[in-house]
């Protein structure tokens, strides 16, 4: 059971964890922009039921560890 950094079938993940939904996503910084992306998948059907992306300017004085 390894999920971080891998692409896994949500039906398999849900079965192994015993859950009906899986929330996944990531955070990245691109220059002066911070991008946070997330999605919620229903494990029974393996389909995404919700997804969102947040993209905003971040002052250069902020380090990634403080965000």
ZAMARTOR-585118 format. One record per residue (C-alpha): residue in three letters; x, y, z; residue number from 1. Coordinates in nm, 2 decimals, always signed. Layout:
BEGIN
pt type = ALA	X = X	Y = Y	Z = Z	seq = NUM
...
This chain:
BEGIN
pt type = UNK	X = +0.00	Y = +0.00	Z = +0.00	seq = 1
pt type = UNK	X = +0.19	Y = +0.30	Z = -0.13	seq = 2
pt type = UNK	X = +0.02	Y = +0.62	Z = -0.26	seq = 3
pt type = UNK	X = +0.24	Y = +0.92	Z = -0.22	seq = 4
pt type = UNK	X = +0.39	Y = +1.02	Z = -0.56	seq = 5
pt type = UNK	X = +0.21	Y = +0.74	Z = -0.74	seq = 6
pt type = UNK	X = -0.09	Y = +0.73	Z = -0.97	seq = 7
pt type = UNK	X = -0.33	Y = +0.47	Z = -0.82	seq = 8
pt type = UNK	X = -0.68	Y = +0.36	Z = -0.92	seq = 9
pt type = UNK	X = -0.91	Y = +0.53	Z = -0.66	seq = 10
pt type = UNK	X = -1.13	Y = +0.21	Z = -0.64	seq = 11
pt type = UNK	X = -0.83	Y = +0.01	Z = -0.52	seq = 12
pt type = UNK	X = -0.72	Y = +0.28	Z = -0.28	seq = 13
pt type = UNK	X = -1.07	Y = +0.31	Z = -0.14	seq = 14
pt type = UNK	X = -1.09	Y = -0.07	Z = -0.09	seq = 15
pt type = UNK	X = -0.75	Y = -0.09	Z = +0.08	seq = 16
pt type = UNK	X = -0.82	Y = +0.19	Z = +0.31	seq = 17
pt type = UNK	X = -1.19	Y = +0.11	Z = +0.37	seq = 18
pt type = UNK	X = -1.31	Y = +0.45	Z = +0.27	seq = 19
pt type = UNK	X = -1.58	Y = +0.59	Z = +0.03	seq = 20
pt type = UNK	X = -1.39	Y = +0.90	Z = -0.08	seq = 21
pt type = UNK	X = -1.03	Y = +1.00	Z = -0.12	seq = 22
pt type = UNK	X = -0.90	Y = +1.36	Z = -0.11	seq = 23
pt type = UNK	X = -0.58	Y = +1.42	Z = -0.30	seq = 24
pt type = UNK	X = -0.38	Y = +1.72	Z = -0.42	seq = 25
pt type = UNK	X = -0.07	Y = +1.92	Z = -0.41	seq = 26
pt type = UNK	X = +0.10	Y = +2.25	Z = -0.35	seq = 27
pt type = UNK	X = +0.36	Y = +2.41	Z = -0.57	seq = 28
pt type = UNK	X = +0.53	Y = +2.74	Z = -0.61	seq = 29
pt type = UNK	X = +0.60	Y = +2.89	Z = -0.95	seq = 30
pt type = UNK	X = +0.80	Y = +3.21	Z = -0.93	seq = 31
pt type = UNK	X = +0.58	Y = +3.45	Z = -0.73	seq = 32
pt type = UNK	X = +0.27	Y = +3.23	Z = -0.76	seq = 33
pt type = UNK	X = +0.14	Y = +2.97	Z = -0.52	seq = 34
pt type = UNK	X = -0.08	Y = +2.70	Z = -0.66	seq = 35
pt type = UNK	X = -0.29	Y = +2.46	Z = -0.45	seq = 36
pt type = UNK	X = -0.49	Y = +2.19	Z = -0.63	seq = 37
pt type = UNK	X = -0.72	Y = +1.93	Z = -0.48	seq = 38
pt type = UNK	X = -0.97	Y = +1.68	Z = -0.59	seq = 39
pt type = UNK	X = -1.22	Y = +1.45	Z = -0.42	seq = 40
pt type = UNK	X = -1.28	Y = +1.11	Z = -0.57	seq = 41
pt type = UNK	X = -1.56	Y = +0.86	Z = -0.50	seq = 42
pt type = UNK	X = -1.39	Y = +0.53	Z = -0.46	seq = 43
pt type = UNK	X = -1.69	Y = +0.31	Z = -0.55	seq = 44
pt type = UNK	X = -1.70	Y = +0.44	Z = -0.90	seq = 45
pt type = UNK	X = -1.35	Y = +0.58	Z = -0.92	seq = 46
pt type = UNK	X = -1.48	Y = +0.92	Z = -1.04	seq = 47
pt type = UNK	X = -1.38	Y = +1.27	Z = -0.94	seq = 48
pt type = UNK	X = -1.68	Y = +1.44	Z = -0.77	seq = 49
pt type = UNK	X = -1.52	Y = +1.77	Z = -0.69	seq = 50
pt type = UNK	X = -1.20	Y = +1.96	Z = -0.78	seq = 51
pt type = UNK	X = -1.06	Y = +2.30	Z = -0.71	seq = 52
pt type = UNK	X = -0.75	Y = +2.51	Z = -0.78	seq = 53
pt type = UNK	X = -0.62	Y = +2.81	Z = -0.58	seq = 54
pt type = UNK	X = -0.37	Y = +3.03	Z = -0.75	seq = 55
pt type = UNK	X = -0.24	Y = +3.35	Z = -0.59	seq = 56
pt type = UNK	X = +0.06	Y = +3.58	Z = -0.58	seq = 57
pt type = UNK	X = +0.29	Y = +3.53	Z = -0.29	seq = 58
pt type = UNK	X = +0.54	Y = +3.80	Z = -0.17	seq = 59
pt type = UNK	X = +0.90	Y = +3.71	Z = -0.22	seq = 60
pt type = UNK	X = +0.96	Y = +3.76	Z = +0.15	seq = 61
pt type = UNK	X = +0.76	Y = +3.44	Z = +0.22	seq = 62
pt type = UNK	X = +0.95	Y = +3.12	Z = +0.22	seq = 63
pt type = UNK	X = +0.77	Y = +2.80	Z = +0.11	seq = 64
pt type = UNK	X = +0.80	Y = +2.65	Z = +0.46	seq = 65
pt type = UNK	X = +0.60	Y = +2.95	Z = +0.60	seq = 66
pt type = UNK	X = +0.31	Y = +2.91	Z = +0.35	seq = 67
